Every structure is written in structure tokens, then in C-alpha cells.
């Protein structure tokens, strides 16, 4: 289970004077392109209903209103220049609404200026009007917000020391002219780097475009975004210039830009040598319409290499299609993209016969990243979409919407109204619209065609071991840890109770599992019961997991349970003592299973290195 991602929103991407600048009539300040309108530099980080703002600029009120910010949980300050702090007073509505003070993180020097500039906030005397209520936290090293480790990054802003921040696999470096080696060492393995690139002409306190590009080449993030952009740089023109330089992964940020950042389960710091890079999932930019995709990529000149399908479970057959798309996109420098649907078409067209889904949309996003996709378009499936003819679907969604260069699908792919389109028609339409079509043959395992239908059948029957073979990894349930009845702790063994997000559950019974708690990097050996707890006359289905060799207090809010083997059916026992004795036997059987598995892996790893879609 990868941790919930951080959604990053660029609140402002301009300089201290903003763009357009007052009394300036240059071509950028008078541009009609909304991307050339830049408020003062600021970032919003959102995760699990919490929000953190980096810098309260003079435009903070406008920025917060524009994105509909209803809650604020913390403020990070990079430094104390006016364009980064003068919106400080506008945090008052959040104090009133939330009835609490706000934690603010910064350096001692930043707080010295804050105390002087906003002295009325820190006076202890009575006041007739509201003032911001804050708790100041001097940054001395990494700290945690929203369940994420925030790593401060010392930077030089001319002669001034300022801060950047790393969070998950992204970093924000605004207002700086040089990066110390000690900070550069903390910036390995980035998916996204948001970096100061003021203009082409040198400035004593900021990076130029060329300096920013040199830093990007050194750090090698998967994507890079320029910020703190002066009116010297036109958005569309500069992006086209970068594209012609072959730097399609580098673009200008813009006010309102949003993307998701993956959070490693333990720490945002990069994996060190010994862990193959392609084992680590990458962030996937997720969109809900072709228009959003076009807004993100049109200026780069890149088209899409598109894998289309429901991709429920991302089994071995799906993986073959997706990896072929990634490989093709790497050759053409286009965007490896999955096009899928939510809800599934059958849920809308034939709800009475729609199958239960193996995976959640969040799991699909995780696995899209694992196979190397750069983006995913999850189209809301509606009756209007279902009414599109095959020709209209290709014209409106693929050609015009996603600038498709190549489409990869399975042999049985159908599309358009009443599924009138097949792979032969897709090839014909591809020739008409100028995109290639590649048909990926089905994957067979020991003579059995791998399909979502087969996997659902195996899971529903409790055959989770065989389902794992077809999936390429164990079937997994994810969700919140909820409070149970306390029966297990009182009478048998303590358990964690999962509220599963998946529609499909394994057959009732007891399973050998591994459990990954949110915030941890390694799953723990466990035994899981799926059922009604008949010994205690349970009235509802539950998923209860006993984690082996663990006695600490669980603070995690979420967990993932991976199903390896079914031990037995659920059974009603005469009483708690009989049930306790059986659970002890189940635990012993699970230990024997993991011992055999470890021995097998040792023998296998001694001869042939292997890979899997996700860590076990």
C-alpha cells in the first residue's frame, strides 16, 4: 500500500511584483494568455483533508479564494521577504472557523522579522479586533505534517540563507541563487522539482533559466517546473523553446497548476544503491478529461501513447499492454498514458450484471505508476459518452482531446455506441487520423488466458494463491482501520479491523496474509479472517487481521492486507477457548508458510533475480 499522495497546487508562480506588473505594458504583461498572469510565489499542499501553505504572500487572500481553501492546518515560510509574508494577517478567518491557532514553521531570522512586521499579533495586551493566532516552530531539521516528513533545504538567496522544502518525491525551491551540496544530496530520486527560474538575464539573488536547467540536469527529476517567473518569459513561447531543446519534461509552472506527488511510506528521502530504480513507483498525473490532459501537455508538443482499457486489477495481461505503451513512448518521447473509465461502463449500461471490481481507482493509479506510466485519464463514464459512435469517440477523445500518436489495446477491445467498434475499425480510424494501432495478444499462464473475469472467480472462491499468479502479485484489500467489538482482544487474539474499499472480497475463511500499516515500509506477517464471526453470533461481515509478533500500539489510520493463501473455511466453535486454540494453530500454519516461502526465495534468488509489479 503506497501512502496517500500529496496534491500540489501552485497558488502563485510570479515574482515579487507579480505579472502583470504595475504600469508595465510589455507583451507578457499585456498577454491574453491566462498562464502569463502570475501572482506572488506560493504553494498549497493537500493530503487527507489537510492543507499546508508555503508562504503567505500579499496575494494570499485572493489565492485562497481562487482555490476554495476552506481549511488551513499549517504554514511554512521560506524566508521573510515581503512578497512571502505580507498576507500573514489573512489567516485570521481560519483561526475563527477552526477555533484554533495555526502552527507556523520557519527560521529564527524569519520569525524575528515576523514579530517586528506583525507586532500586534504577539502583543499580550487586550485587543478590540481579531488578530492571527499562531504557534511559531523554529525549524531545526525534518518534521512531520499531514503524516508526511517535511525536509528543510537550506539555500542561498544572494547573501541571505533561505529554505526550500522537500515533501515526498517533490521539492520546492523558490527564491535562491545557489544550492549547497549538502542540500543537493537530499534531492535525489525526485519525481517533481519546482525551481526558481527568474529570467534569462543574470540576477544576483535568483537563478536564470540556464542555471535552472543545469540544476535540473544535475538532479535529474522526472519532471521540472519553473517558478518565480518574471515578465521576461512568455509562457507558451518559453515552453516551446524548451521543447525544441528536447526538454519536454521541463515546463513553466502557472497559477492553478495541480499535480499529485507520491509519498514513500517511510520517508521522502531517496532509495539508496541496491534498490533498482524501476522497482520504485513514480507519480502519475491523473486527469478526468481530455481537456485537462491537453492543458497540461499541449504546450510541450508531446502527444500521447495510449493504452485503453478498464484495467481492473492490472493483471499480467494489462501489464503487457501498459509496459508496451511505456516502451513505445520512451522511444518517441511522447506521454505514456492510460485511458480508463470510472465507473466501469457496465455499471452504467447494465448495472444488474456489472461485476464487482477487483481494485479501487487509487490502486490503479499506484500500479500505473509502478509500470512507468506518466499520466492517466480516468473518464467519468456517462450515457452521453456511451452514445458516441466509434468515429466520434476517436475524433473527439483520442485525436482532438489526447493528441494520440499510438493506441495499444487487447485483441477483444470494443468501443463506441453499442460496442460497434473493434480492433479492425480502430486500425482504419488510426490510418485516417494519423496514429498507429498496436494490438497486444493475451497473456496465458499455464494454458489459461489471464483475465479479470478469471481473477474475480478465483478471489470469490477463496483461491487467492492462484489469483496472485494471474495478477502478478497478491490480491490486496485497502481501507481504514476501524474500531471493532473488542471481542478478539478480550477472548482470543487482538486484531485490526479493516473497512475495505474494494467491492470484491475473498470467500469467507482464514488466510495467510501480510499487512502493511500506513507509514511503514515493510509489510508484517499476519493471519486474516474474512467472515461473520459465527462463534460470537456476528451479524455483519468483517475483515479482522492479527499481526504476528507485534504488540505495540497501532497509530496508523489505514492499512493494506495482502492475501497469500487460504488456510480454512470460517467455522463456528463451541466457545472462545476452542476458537483461541484454532487461531493458535492458524498462526503456526502461517509461520510454517512464511518459513517455506523464505527458503524458496533464497534458493530462487541464488540463481535468477526476479521482479514483481509491487513489493510483497
ChimeraX attribute file (.defattr): number of C-alpha atoms within 10 A of each C-alpha:
attribute: neighborCount
match mode: 1-to-1
recipient: residues
	/A:1	29
	/A:2	23
	/A:3	21
	/A:4	21
	/A:5	21
	/A:6	24
	/A:7	16
	/A:8	20
	/A:9	20
	/A:10	23
	/A:11	29
	/A:12	28
	/A:13	32
	/A:14	28
	/A:15	23
	/A:16	20
	/A:17	15
	/A:18	22
	/A:19	25
	/A:20	22
	/A:21	20
	/A:22	9
	/A:23	7
	/A:24	12
	/A:25	11
	/A:26	12
	/A:27	14
	/A:28	21
	/A:29	22
	/A:30	15
	/A:31	16
	/A:32	10
	/A:33	12
	/A:34	10
	/A:35	19
	/A:36	26
	/A:37	22
	/A:38	27
	/A:39	29
	/A:40	26
	/A:41	29
	/A:42	28
	/A:43	23
	/A:44	23
	/A:45	20
	/A:46	19
	/A:47	17
	/A:48	11
	/A:49	9
	/A:50	16
	/A:51	21
	/A:52	21
	/A:53	21
	/A:54	24
	/A:55	27
	/A:56	28
	/A:57	26
	/A:58	22
	/A:59	21
	/A:60	26
	/A:61	16
	/A:62	15
	/A:63	23
	/A:64	19
	/A:65	10
	/A:66	12
	/A:67	13
	/A:68	9
	/A:69	13
	/A:70	13
	/A:71	16
	/A:72	22
	/A:73	20
	/A:74	20
	/A:75	22
	/A:76	23
	/A:77	25
	/A:78	29
	/A:79	25
	/A:80	20
	/A:81	16
	/A:82	15
	/A:83	21
	/A:84	23
	/A:85	24
	/A:86	19
	/A:87	17
	/A:88	20
	/A:89	18
	/A:90	19
	/A:91	21
	/A:92	17
	/A:93	16
	/A:94	19
	/A:95	20
	/A:96	14
	/A:97	11
	/A:98	14
	/A:99	10
	/A:100	12
	/A:101	17
	/A:102	20
	/A:103	16
	/A:104	21
	/A:105	21
	/A:106	22
	/A:107	20
	/A:108	15
	/A:109	14
	/A:110	18
	/A:111	19
	/A:112	11
	/A:113	16
	/A:114	20
	/A:115	14
	/A:116	11
	/A:117	15
	/A:118	16
	/A:119	10
	/A:120	13
	/A:121	19
	/A:122	14
	/A:123	10
	/A:124	7
	/A:125	7
	/A:126	6
	/A:127	10
	/A:128	5
	/A:129	5
	/A:130	12
	/A:131	18
	/A:132	19
	/A:133	19
	/A:134	18
	/A:135	11
	/A:136	15
	/A:137	14
	/A:138	14
	/A:139	17
	/A:140	11
	/A:141	9
	/A:142	12
	/A:143	13
	/A:144	10
	/A:145	14
	/A:146	17
	/A:147	18
	/A:148	22
	/A:149	19
	/A:150	21
	/A:151	24
	/A:152	24
	/A:153	24
	/A:154	21
	/A:155	25
	/A:156	18
	/A:157	20
	/A:158	15
	/A:159	10
	/A:160	12
	/A:161	14
	/A:162	25
	/A:163	25
	/A:164	25
	/A:165	23
	/A:166	21
	/A:167	24
	/A:168	27
	/A:169	27
	/A:170	27
	/A:171	26
	/A:172	23
	/A:173	23
	/A:174	28
	/A:175	29
	/A:176	26
	/A:177	22
	/A:178	18
	/A:179	16
	/A:180	11
	/A:181	10
	/A:182	11
	/A:183	17
	/A:184	15
	/A:185	12
	/A:186	18
	/A:187	22
	/A:188	19
	/A:189	21
	/A:190	26
	/A:191	21
	/A:192	25
	/A:193	23
	/A:194	26
	/A:195	27
	/A:196	27
	/A:197	27
	/A:198	28
	/A:199	20
	/A:200	14
	/A:201	10
	/A:202	14
	/A:203	12
	/A:204	12
	/A:205	16
	/A:206	22
	/A:207	26
	/A:208	20
	/A:209	21
	/A:210	14
	/A:211	19
	/A:212	22
	/A:213	20
	/A:214	12
	/A:215	17
	/A:216	19
	/A:217	10
	/A:218	11
	/A:219	17
	/A:220	18
	/A:221	22
	/A:222	18
	/A:223	18
	/A:224	25
	/A:225	20
	/A:226	23
	/A:227	29
	/A:228	31
	/A:229	32
	/A:230	24
	/A:231	25
	/A:232	16
	/A:233	19
	/A:234	19
	/A:235	22
	/A:236	17
	/A:237	11
	/A:238	17
	/A:239	22
	/A:240	19
	/A:241	15
	/A:242	19
	/A:243	18
	/A:244	12
	/A:245	9
	/A:246	12
	/A:247	17
	/A:248	22
	/A:249	18
	/A:250	22
	/A:251	25
	/A:252	25
	/A:253	25
	/A:254	25
	/A:255	24
	/A:256	18
	/A:257	17
	/A:258	18
	/A:259	18
	/A:260	22
	/A:261	24
	/A:262	25
	/A:263	24
	/A:264	25
	/A:265	20
	/A:266	17
	/A:267	18
	/A:268	24
	/A:269	21
	/A:270	16
	/A:271	14
	/A:272	10
	/A:273	7
	/A:274	6
	/A:275	9
	/A:276	10
	/A:277	12
	/A:278	12
	/A:279	15
	/A:280	19
	/A:281	21
	/A:282	27
	/A:283	27
	/A:284	24
	/A:285	19
	/A:286	19
	/A:287	18
	/A:288	16
	/A:289	17
	/A:290	21
	/A:291	15
	/A:292	15
	/A:293	21
	/A:294	19
	/A:295	12
	/A:296	17
	/A:297	20
	/A:298	17
	/A:299	20
	/A:300	24
	/A:301	13
	/A:302	21
	/A:303	22
	/A:304	29
	/A:305	32
	/A:306	33
	/A:307	27
	/A:308	23
	/A:309	21
	/A:310	19
	/A:311	26
	/A:312	23
	/A:313	25
	/A:314	27
	/A:315	23
	/A:316	23
	/A:317	23
	/A:318	26
	/A:319	21
	/A:320	18
	/A:321	27
	/A:322	29
	/A:323	18
	/A:324	21
	/A:325	29
	/A:326	22
	/A:327	15
	/A:328	18
	/A:329	23
	/A:330	13
	/A:331	8
	/A:332	14
	/A:333	17
	/A:334	24
	/A:335	27
	/A:336	27
	/A:337	30
	/A:338	30
	/A:339	23
	/A:340	23
	/A:341	20
	/A:342	16
	/A:343	16
	/A:344	22
	/A:345	19
	/A:346	13
	/A:347	16
	/A:348	15
	/A:349	15
	/A:350	10
	/A:351	11
	/A:352	9
	/A:353	9
	/A:354	13
	/A:355	16
	/A:356	16
	/A:357	18
	/A:358	22
	/A:359	20
	/A:360	17
	/A:361	19
	/A:362	15
	/A:363	20
	/A:364	18
	/A:365	20
	/A:366	22
	/A:367	23
	/A:368	26
	/A:369	20
	/A:370	21
	/A:371	23
	/A:372	22
	/A:373	28
	/A:374	22
	/A:375	22
	/A:376	26
	/A:377	21
	/A:378	20
	/A:379	18
	/A:380	15
	/A:381	18
	/A:382	16
	/A:383	12
	/A:384	8
	/A:385	16
	/A:386	18
	/A:387	14
	/A:388	17
	/A:389	17
	/A:390	21
	/A:391	17
	/A:392	15
	/A:393	20
	/A:394	21
	/A:395	17
	/A:396	14
	/A:397	20
	/A:398	22
	/A:399	21
	/A:400	15
	/A:401	19
	/A:402	28
	/A:403	24
	/A:404	24
	/A:405	22
	/A:406	22
	/A:407	24
	/A:408	22
	/A:409	24
	/A:410	20
	/A:411	14
	/A:412	11
	/A:413	16
	/A:414	18
	/A:415	21
	/A:416	18
	/A:417	18
	/A:418	13
	/A:419	13
	/A:420	12
	/A:421	17
	/A:422	15
	/A:423	18
	/A:424	13
	/A:425	15
	/A:426	23
	/A:427	17
	/A:428	14
	/A:429	19
	/A:430	21
	/A:431	12
	/A:432	9
	/A:433	16
	/A:434	13
	/A:435	21
	/A:436	17
	/A:437	21
	/A:438	19
	/A:439	16
	/A:440	17
	/A:441	13
	/A:442	18
	/A:443	20
	/A:444	13
	/A:445	12
	/A:446	7
	/A:447	7
	/A:448	11
	/A:449	14
	/A:450	21
	/A:451	21
	/A:452	24
	/A:453	13
	/A:454	14
	/A:455	24
	/A:456	23
	/A:457	14
	/A:458	19
	/A:459	21
	/A:460	16
	/A:461	14
	/A:462	24
	/A:463	19
	/A:464	27
	/A:465	18
	/A:466	18
	/A:467	26
	/A:468	21
	/A:469	16
	/A:470	27
	/A:471	23
	/A:472	19
	/A:473	21
	/A:474	24
	/A:475	25
	/A:476	24
	/A:477	26
	/A:478	22
	/A:479	17
	/A:480	17
	/A:481	21
	/A:482	12
	/A:483	11
	/A:484	14
	/A:485	10
	/A:486	14
	/A:487	14
	/A:488	16
	/A:489	12
	/A:490	10
	/A:491	13
	/A:492	18
	/A:493	16
	/A:494	17
	/A:495	21
	/A:496	22
	/A:497	22
	/A:498	22
	/A:499	18
	/A:500	19
	/A:501	15
	/A:502	17
	/A:503	12
	/A:504	16
	/A:505	22
	/A:506	25
	/A:507	20
	/A:508	22
	/A:509	18
	/A:510	25
	/A:511	27
	/A:512	26
	/A:513	28
	/A:514	26
	/A:515	27
	/A:516	25
	/A:517	23
	/A:518	22
	/A:519	22
	/A:520	17
	/A:521	16
	/A:522	15
	/A:523	20
	/A:524	18
	/A:525	22
	/A:526	24
	/A:527	30
	/A:528	27
	/A:529	27
	/A:530	19
	/A:531	22
	/A:532	19
	/A:533	21
	/A:534	13
	/A:535	15
	/A:536	13
	/A:537	9
	/A:538	12
	/A:539	10
	/A:540	9
	/A:541	11
	/A:542	18
	/A:543	23
	/A:544	23
	/A:545	25
	/A:546	22
	/A:547	22
	/A:548	15
	/A:549	9
	/A:550	12
	/A:551	8
	/A:552	6
	/A:553	6
	/A:554	10
	/A:555	10
	/A:556	14
	/A:557	12
	/A:558	19
	/A:559	26
	/A:560	22
	/A:561	29
	/A:562	27
	/A:563	27
	/A:564	25
	/A:565	20
	/A:566	22
	/A:567	18
	/A:568	14
	/A:569	14
	/A:570	17
	/A:571	15
	/A:572	13
	/A:573	15
	/A:574	10
	/A:575	11
	/A:576	16
	/A:577	12
	/A:578	14
	/A:579	18
	/A:580	16
	/A:581	12
	/A:582	14
	/A:583	18
	/A:584	14
	/A:585	12
	/A:586	19
	/A:587	22
	/A:588	12
	/A:589	15
	/A:590	23
	/A:591	17
	/A:592	12
	/A:593	14
	/A:594	16
	/A:595	12
	/A:596	12
	/A:597	12
	/A:598	12
	/A:599	11
	/A:600	12
	/A:601	14
	/A:602	11
	/A:603	11
	/A:604	12
	/A:605	11
	/A:606	9
	/A:607	9
	/A:608	7
	/A:609	8
	/A:610	8
	/A:611	10
	/A:612	11
	/A:613	20
	/A:614	17
	/A:615	13
	/A:616	14
